Amino acid sequence: MRQFDYKRATDTDGAIQAHAGQAAAYLAGGTTLIDLVKLDVMQPERMVDVNRLALSNIEDADDGRLRIGATVRNTALAYDDRVKRDYTVLSEALLQGASRQLRNRATTAGNVMQRVRCSYFRDGISPCNKREPGTGCSAIEGVNREVFAVLGTSEHCIAVHPSDMCVAMAAIGATVEVQGPNGTREIAFGDFHKMPGNTPHIEHELAEDELITHVTLDAPIEDAGSTYVKLRDRSSYQFALASCAAIVALDGDVIREVRLALGGVGTKPWRCSQAEEQLVGAAANEENFAQAARLAMQDATPYKHNAYKIPLARKAITQALKDATARAGNGGSI
Amino acid sequence: MSNDIIGAAKPRIDGPDKLSGRARYAADHYPANLTYAYGVFSNIASGKIASIDVEKAKKQPGVIEIFHHDNFPKLHRSPSNFAQQNKVDEARLPFEDNNVYYGGQFVALVVADTFENARDAAHFVDVTYQESKPVTSLTAALKNGDPKQAKSSRHTRGDADSAFASAAHQVDVTYTTPVETHNPMEMHATTADWNNGNLTFYEASQGVVFAKNTIAAVFGINPARIDARAPYIGSGFGSKLWIWPHAVAATAASRELGRPVQLVVPRAQMFTTTGHRPATHQNLKLGADANGKLQAIVHDSVNSTSFVGNYVETCGSVTKSLYDCSNVRVTHATAQVNQGTPTSMRAPGAAPGLFALESAIDELAEKIGMDPLALRKANYTETDGSKSLPFSSIHLMECYEKGAKEFGWDKRTPEIGSMKNGTEILGWGMAACNWEALKRDCNARVALRADGTAFVSCATQDIGTGTYTIVAQTAADVLGLPLDKIHVELGDSAYPSGPLSGGSWASASALPAIHAAAKKAADQLKGYAVEEDAVFADAKTDDLSLADGKLSLKGGQSVDFVQILQKRKVAEAFGEAYTTGATGDEYSFRSFGAHFVEIGWDPGISRLRVNRVVSAIDCGQIVNTKTASNQVEGAIAMGIGMALFEQTEYDHRSGMPVNNNYAEYLVPTHADYPEDVNVLLLDYPDYKFNDLGIRGIGEIGITGMAAAVANAVYHATGKRVRDLPIRIEDLMSA
């Protein structure tokens, strides 16, 4: 770990000011940032501590939406009564992420900003287009079984976006509220994270010095059932090999509305719009679920060690659709 | 031994100190003027250091000195001789020259006033390399040429090749196991403090006597000038048996600077420079007659080793004696790769070896159409065929039967995938476990003190296994004192010389010595008590007994033992004892057991979990049911890790480890540990082995466990996985 300058901000304006003109990083839970600084992968000259900002509340917003402050801890969000009731998928995703100790520290905005777990990115040595643009991607021909994607990859980067929370948010639909030197703006959640393409070092839509202040969830779908299915080698404390957030609302036996998003397989939280379109109006049965799963994974590109993720993700999708359907219409949890 | 304290389920007496933080580990010592060292580690796996530029690093805040191959003092290698109690696995000293033999090798050492400053400055040391193409795996090494045969561990009897060729049923298969890293929670750490040529050496060590002797040899000084201390270590699993480069580096830096130096090995380098279990390739040939009687066993194994040490993983060590078979050949060989040097990891040889042998036995059972347990029983023996000696005490048949009964093995239906529970397909598998019973020379001192307590000391260690507690139980049993009156001091080379905590031999070596020393202390007390003018003057010592803190005359009065010492105006009555590590040549000494495992495979979501384990273990007298069960339970968890998760992965181009942290190197979490684990301890004392009948229990539990899981997985899925770890993609149908 290298020396850095530390500023504790007390309001958002002060935080942005302290960040401006510096090789700075906002420090919230620190569960990614401190880790990467210790590994010398990130070398901020200044850390701006945003933990004292008044952004730790979960508030009801207009149109039935839910507004989550940037520094709401994962644990607090997972156990919030409104989240458990209206956004079961999000609570389940959070509680299957990391460990209790990490969830107690990790924040909502911090999790949106989580960096990849690619070992070649984290080792600080190997060629890595994300860490040092233009040096190449070591993972494509390297060990790429676990935290590597099959969707949204490019010849420049195949690292998975590792967050579970973001997968649930991608399914629910949300707006990221940000504040910068020139005021505030909103970014649709689905647009926030970027695929690597030719510029894997550009991971999101945030501009210089901008700070996430809130994530506002779309209103819950009436009478929907939802769940998060996370598949992995061990039962706890492992990033998803494949995961699926599913939200299903029924009209009789027919799917009225559906949301599907995948984790562990995409370079960003992966919304499956095509599969959703196919499912709307179809009968909620295993055959259609399996068909949707095939559709969701049809453009997947396997790499040396992660081809199994394609059938595994199909299983996660099918299971999540089954479980969400079983919960649909029973008291209206999303 | 009386029954109320020996064999009781006593909680660890060191528990409160560990829970409250009073227990101090190697890096919890802060001598005056302490400095902190941090390594610079090679980021190539093979080549030479072309240049090291330390100018910028030296200008960083707090930096005191930076060592590397150009300015590191000239030292000597350990003779690496077990009999001299002076051994290493990595023979090369740090900074001997500019060669790089593995990734994560020390190439420089920064010493600064704080840990943070040392770590910061390490980033500014500029090292350039001349890289050469590394050998990055055992497979690659074997392509480069024939492995080096390890002749000393070879065993042959009969004619295995012809017996195999003519056998009615044959299995000829190859198994592989990957590099595994010990990953103890406590990092390797050294706090070295020289004073006038004397060294106080706090080291995360499983053997303070070996540590003292090894450091003495490296620095060319009298071992008497070194006090090596490891009162507590956060486990080692074998990685802390010997001295590794960091300890030499820190100790040399301290001597050069004339200030104490502390060095903690970072987690990433715990994967490179402090040992690991090597990769193995093992070919098993089993031949049996129509009834399943084994006619031939051939077990040829090769393991990866480094370019700076030759470590042999003796995979066939159990194979040569577990079953009744007249035609056996067991061979071992090594091949060099650009990795740090391997070392013993819990049940070295036996853990990977029994994965192969006990998987192959099941494959043979399948070929013959026999129940796997019945096949093992058909080849049961009470004679060690490799030595032509009877086992001193064997209850393996009872392990099979008790374990099977407890597990419900008779309800197993043999067809693949025939047992189900909801969405899960259940698989039932079993395997034998086995470990050599070993013991070493040991000295101990026990004192009954005038303050009413007893003091026990021995230079062995408690590596988290419960040694403090069973030592106290042993002394309490002889002295008739409650456990809270027994003060136990371990892990200091200044105490009477004791054994390494390894090989499952610490209990069998130390407890007899402590028992004998306690008896001598009691005898000295009794001697004082019958002296002229003493309380029991004129009585015979044989008529005196010690219980509940009182010395009692048969049919007469009792007095507090403290009174005897006070009247004598002495601090203590003490005894010192030595017990031998020699075992004679009439018997073969081994421990036995059997694991029964249920796995659940949910094909709908490709989820594989271990549901249930029954393990029956025959390892002599049980001293503490709680700590003994805990050893087996921990070994079961580690065995599940070996079967399903553990593997240090290296990039095939660079040779650098890629999953060198706790998040990506998977070990079982609590959630992976089955709720239903039943450890059956048979508790038959082995008095042919030592006076207390103790054999040791640290390692046997992991042996056979991976095979039992693999056999269960086969029963559920029909997939015979011969390459560990078993991964979900091995079991998924397309």
Interface residues (C-beta under 8 A of the other chain):
Chain A: M1 R2 Q3 D40 R117 S119 Y120 D123 I125 S126 S138 E141 G142 V143 E146 V147 V229 L231 D233 R234 S235 S236 Y237 Q238 F239 L241 A307 Y308 P311 L312 K315 A316 T318 Q319
Chain B: N43 P61 E116 R119 D120 H123 G604 I605 S606 R607 R609 L644 F645 E649 Y650 D651 H652 R653 S654 M656 V658 N659 A663 E664 L666 P668 T669 H670 A671 D672 R727 I728 E729 M732 A734
